[in-house]
């Protein structure tokens, strides 16, 4: 799932686009969509670990955002808001998948978003190590460590205690250090 560059040479600021979209301007929302598509897809991919499910979650996140947009307060960051919506959609998808298990591949190709280590190792090695984490540790690492949500926000999203969130993040980092042989660095 790749975003397409915004064709409109009249690139507006995010708050202006949000206000226009809140008034029903689909072109403004399309610009917001294109601006955030890769990052939202990357978040969903890291959380659900399946290309088709990540695409579905990404699409659902933007549908939910469009629906809830009239209630969005422009003084907040649209980026943070859409990331939170996407995280909730992806986590809900994982919960549903746990109730109705299916064969899930461990796909890691095509993940967009920030890289979490500044090392010479291959990004795919890092992503594979993240994907191999237990679900709880992976979710907390992705949401706190990569996307910057606070422990309180992640605890709320995952329906866990804030202390559990901190412990899961610590666990994830320790597992990654061991798997990526970063103990001495």
C-alpha positions as CSV (number, residue, x, y, z in Angstrom):
1,X,0.0,0.0,0.0
2,X,1.8,3.1,-1.2
3,X,0.8,6.7,-0.9
4,X,0.7,8.9,-3.9
5,X,2.3,12.4,-3.7
6,X,-0.2,15.1,-3.3
7,X,-0.8,16.5,-6.8
8,X,-2.2,19.8,-5.6
9,X,0.6,22.4,-5.7
10,X,-1.4,24.4,-3.2
11,X,-0.2,22.4,-0.1
12,X,-1.9,23.7,3.0
13,X,-1.1,23.3,6.6
14,X,-2.6,20.4,8.5
15,X,-4.9,22.5,10.6
16,X,-6.4,24.2,7.5
17,X,-6.9,20.8,5.9
18,X,-8.6,19.5,9.0
19,X,-11.0,22.4,9.2
20,X,-11.8,22.0,5.5
21,X,-12.3,18.3,5.9
22,X,-14.6,18.9,8.9
23,X,-16.7,21.0,6.6
24,X,-17.1,18.1,4.3
25,X,-14.3,18.8,1.8
26,X,-13.3,15.3,0.6
27,X,-10.3,16.7,-1.2
28,X,-8.8,18.1,2.0
29,X,-9.4,14.8,3.7
30,X,-7.7,13.0,0.8
31,X,-4.6,15.2,1.3
32,X,-4.6,14.2,5.0
33,X,-5.0,10.6,3.9
34,X,-2.0,10.8,1.6
35,X,0.1,12.6,4.2
36,X,-0.4,9.9,6.8
37,X,-1.1,6.7,4.8
38,X,2.4,5.2,5.0
39,X,2.8,5.9,8.7
40,X,-0.6,4.5,9.6
41,X,0.0,1.4,7.4
42,X,3.3,0.9,9.1
43,X,1.7,1.1,12.5
44,X,-1.0,-1.4,11.5
45,X,1.5,-3.7,9.9
46,X,3.6,-3.8,13.0
47,X,0.6,-4.6,15.2
48,X,-1.3,-7.1,13.1
49,X,1.7,-8.7,11.2
50,X,-0.3,-9.5,8.1
51,X,-0.4,-7.4,4.9
52,X,-4.1,-7.9,4.1
53,X,-5.1,-7.3,7.8
54,X,-2.9,-4.2,7.9
55,X,-4.5,-2.8,4.7
56,X,-7.9,-3.5,6.2
57,X,-7.0,-1.8,9.5
58,X,-5.5,1.2,7.7
59,X,-8.6,1.6,5.6
60,X,-10.9,1.2,8.7
61,X,-8.8,3.8,10.6
62,X,-9.3,6.4,7.9
63,X,-13.0,5.6,7.6
64,X,-13.3,5.9,11.4
65,X,-11.4,9.2,11.3
66,X,-13.7,10.6,8.5
67,X,-16.8,9.6,10.6
68,X,-15.4,11.1,13.8
69,X,-13.9,14.2,12.2
70,X,-16.7,16.6,13.1
71,X,-15.8,16.0,16.8
72,X,-12.1,16.4,16.4
73,X,-10.6,19.5,18.1
74,X,-8.2,21.2,15.7
75,X,-6.0,22.4,18.5
76,X,-4.8,18.8,18.8
77,X,-2.5,17.1,16.3
78,X,-4.4,15.2,13.6
79,X,-1.4,12.9,13.3
80,X,-1.5,11.8,16.9
81,X,-5.3,11.4,16.6
82,X,-5.2,9.3,13.5
83,X,-2.4,7.1,15.0
84,X,-4.5,6.5,18.0
85,X,-7.5,5.5,15.9
86,X,-5.3,3.2,13.9
87,X,-3.8,1.6,17.0
88,X,-7.3,1.0,18.4
89,X,-8.5,-0.5,15.1
90,X,-5.4,-2.8,14.8
91,X,-5.6,-3.9,18.5
92,X,-9.3,-4.6,18.0
93,X,-8.4,-6.7,14.9
94,X,-5.9,-8.7,17.0
95,X,-8.4,-9.3,19.7
96,X,-10.9,-10.5,17.1
97,X,-8.3,-12.7,15.5
98,X,-7.5,-14.2,18.9
99,X,-11.2,-15.1,19.4
100,X,-11.4,-16.5,15.9
101,X,-7.9,-17.9,15.1
102,X,-6.8,-18.3,11.5
103,X,-3.5,-18.9,9.9
104,X,-1.5,-15.7,10.2
105,X,1.8,-15.3,8.4
106,X,4.6,-13.4,9.9
107,X,5.0,-11.0,7.0
108,X,7.3,-8.0,7.6
109,X,7.8,-6.6,4.1
110,X,6.4,-3.2,3.2
111,X,6.4,-1.8,6.7
112,X,6.5,2.0,6.6
113,X,7.3,4.3,9.5
114,X,10.2,5.2,11.6
115,X,13.2,3.0,12.2
116,X,14.0,2.4,15.9
117,X,17.8,1.7,15.9
118,X,20.6,3.6,14.4
119,X,22.9,0.7,13.6
120,X,24.4,-0.8,10.4
121,X,22.1,-3.9,10.7
122,X,19.4,-4.5,8.1
123,X,16.0,-2.9,8.8
124,X,14.4,-6.2,7.9
125,X,16.4,-7.9,10.7
126,X,15.1,-5.3,13.2
127,X,11.6,-5.6,11.9
128,X,11.7,-9.4,12.0
129,X,12.9,-9.2,15.6
130,X,10.1,-6.9,16.5
131,X,7.6,-9.2,14.7
132,X,8.9,-12.2,16.7
133,X,8.1,-10.5,20.1
134,X,5.2,-11.8,22.1
135,X,2.0,-9.8,21.3
136,X,1.9,-7.8,24.5
137,X,5.5,-6.8,24.4
138,X,5.3,-6.0,20.7
139,X,2.2,-3.9,21.0
140,X,3.7,-1.8,23.8
141,X,7.1,-1.4,22.0
142,X,5.4,-0.3,18.8
143,X,3.0,2.1,20.5
144,X,5.4,3.6,23.2
145,X,8.9,3.0,21.8
146,X,8.3,3.7,18.1
147,X,5.2,5.8,17.9
148,X,5.7,7.8,21.1
149,X,2.4,7.2,22.9
150,X,2.7,7.7,26.7
151,X,2.4,4.7,29.0
152,X,-0.9,6.0,30.2
153,X,-2.3,6.2,26.7
154,X,-1.0,2.7,25.7
155,X,-2.3,1.2,28.9
156,X,-5.8,2.6,28.1
157,X,-5.6,1.4,24.5
158,X,-4.6,-2.1,25.5
159,X,-6.8,-2.3,28.6
160,X,-3.8,-3.0,30.9
161,X,-2.3,-1.3,34.0
162,X,0.3,1.4,33.4
163,X,2.8,-0.7,35.4
164,X,2.2,-3.6,33.1
165,X,2.8,-1.4,30.1
166,X,6.1,-0.3,31.6
167,X,7.1,-3.9,32.3
168,X,6.1,-5.0,28.8
169,X,8.2,-2.3,27.2
170,X,11.2,-3.3,29.4
171,X,10.6,-6.9,28.4
172,X,10.4,-6.1,24.7
173,X,13.7,-4.1,24.9
174,X,15.5,-6.9,26.7
175,X,14.3,-9.5,24.2
176,X,15.4,-7.2,21.3
177,X,18.8,-6.6,22.8
178,X,19.4,-10.3,23.1
179,X,18.1,-11.2,19.7
180,X,19.9,-8.4,18.0
181,X,23.1,-8.9,20.0
182,X,23.1,-5.4,21.4
183,X,24.2,-6.4,24.9
184,X,27.7,-4.9,24.7
185,X,26.7,-1.7,22.9
